[in-house]
Amino acid sequence: MGRRFHALHPNGRGLAGEVERCADGSREEVRADTVVGGDGAASRVARAAGWAPLETVPLMQAIVPLPKDMAPDTVRVWFVPQDTPYFYWLIPESAERGALGVIGESGPETRRRLQRFLEKRRFDPIEFQGGRIPVYTSWVPVRRQVGQSSVYLVGDAAAQVKGSTVGGTVTGFRGALGVAEAAADRLASPGEVPPHATPPGGAWKKCSRRWTGRRSDSGAMPRRSSNVRMVKTHRNERQTRRVKCLCIGCCFSVLL
Ligand SMILES: Cc1cc2nc3c(=O)[nH]c(=O)nc-3n(C[C@H](O)[C@H](O)[C@H](O)COP(=O)(O)OP(=O)(O)OC[C@H]3O[C@@H](n4cnc5c(N)ncnc54)[C@H](O)[C@@H]3O)c2cc1C
């Protein structure tokens, strides 16, 4: 949307978001009935709505040429407990190159360890990538009330990451599906607290099963046909109820 979110405040029966146009730095006010923050681990939406900051860890990877003895349809992992409580991985991204990475605990130390690992195993890095991602410490409620309106979080903003190996691509989409359903439920029955704002268990799993066809939230990607059906349903909800929903950040939140 070409805008950076800055602040949020109640406005009558809805919400007003202060955003900056990236093109020229000018400020605008955007009004919405519901706000969804999909703006990552350092979510400004979360801070503006009163969620506490998340614990994060550094993730670093180097793009390297694949070793000659490695097939592009396999993945390698190395367990080096003195370097990381997780593991090093090498995941091919083509027949020629792969991403060799590690999750650490402190940024500079993680970079040094990765560098050492690359040198020891004679990998020649083409480029480095990195960022901080949340670790799962406990369930983060996905909804807060601001004024009379709802603010939801999805993806890294709500620490929707794997408990075992961090990373939130699949789990973030799961979270977006849950939030889409919770927001639609709330529009249908405005006075009720949506069940999806509660810890995983009943409603979260029910929702996962409904959209993925799986019995548990074991990390499987939702089936595509289910996603499409859900998006259509909620598009219809939005059109018929004329609700304005402001989504900040990632593609997860456009599901609404
Ligand atoms: C190097 C690296 C490798 C990874 N590999 C894996 C992997 O193999 N598997 C896996 O599951 N996960 C992996 N992850 C983690 C994964 O990338 C994240 O869990 C996932 O991207 C979270 O998606 P998100 O949309 O919630 O947040 P993000 O991807 O962080 O997206 C947030 C978006 O919000 C925007 N934004 C931020 N602030 C504002 C603002 N104020 N206003 C407007 N927009 C804003 C950002 O520009 C960005 O577009 C990796 C992460 C890194 C750093």
The ligand as a Gaussian input file, in Angstrom:
#p B3LYP/6-31G(d) Opt

LIG

0 1
 C       16.776000     -15.158000       6.723000
 C       15.457000     -15.721000       7.152000
 C       15.082000     -16.996000       6.746000
 C       13.859000     -17.551000       7.140000
 N       13.532000     -18.813000       6.736000
 C       12.348000     -19.338000       7.115000
 C       11.950000     -20.647000       6.703000
 O       12.686000     -21.364000       6.024000
 N       10.735000     -21.119000       7.099000
 C        9.885000     -20.369000       7.864000
 O        8.789000     -20.821000       8.207000
 N       10.239000     -19.130000       8.267000
 C       11.435000     -18.597000       7.918000
 N       11.774000     -17.344000       8.340000
 C       10.823000     -16.597000       9.150000
 C        9.747000     -16.032000       8.236000
 O       10.386000     -15.199000       7.276000
 C        8.745000     -15.219000       9.065000
 O        8.205000     -16.041000      10.082000
 C        7.645000     -14.704000       8.167000
 O        8.175000     -13.928000       7.125000
 C        6.705000     -13.858000       8.990000
 O        5.854000     -13.190000       8.111000
 P        5.108000     -11.855000       8.548000
 O        4.381000     -11.406000       7.307000
 O        4.371000     -12.056000       9.798000
 O        6.253000     -10.807000       8.874000
 P        7.323000     -10.187000       7.873000
 O        7.714000     -11.157000       6.819000
 O        8.367000      -9.577000       8.753000
 O        6.497000      -9.052000       7.117000
 C        6.117000      -7.862000       7.784000
 C        5.768000      -6.833000       6.724000
 O        5.279000      -5.670000       7.398000
 C        5.910000      -4.546000       6.852000
 N        5.983000      -3.513000       7.910000
 C        6.756000      -3.514000       9.012000
 N        6.545000      -2.411000       9.737000
 C        5.603000      -1.702000       9.061000
 C        4.960000      -0.438000       9.297000
 N        5.237000       0.305000      10.379000
 N        4.046000       0.000000       8.388000
 C        3.742000      -0.749000       7.293000
 N        4.315000      -1.948000       7.017000
 C        5.232000      -2.408000       7.899000
 C        7.309000      -5.015000       6.433000
 O        7.837000      -4.149000       5.458000
 C        6.972000      -6.394000       5.876000
 O        6.566000      -6.308000       4.553000
 C       12.991000     -16.788000       7.963000
 C       13.360000     -15.493000       8.381000
 C       14.585000     -14.965000       7.986000
 C       14.969000     -13.574000       8.469000

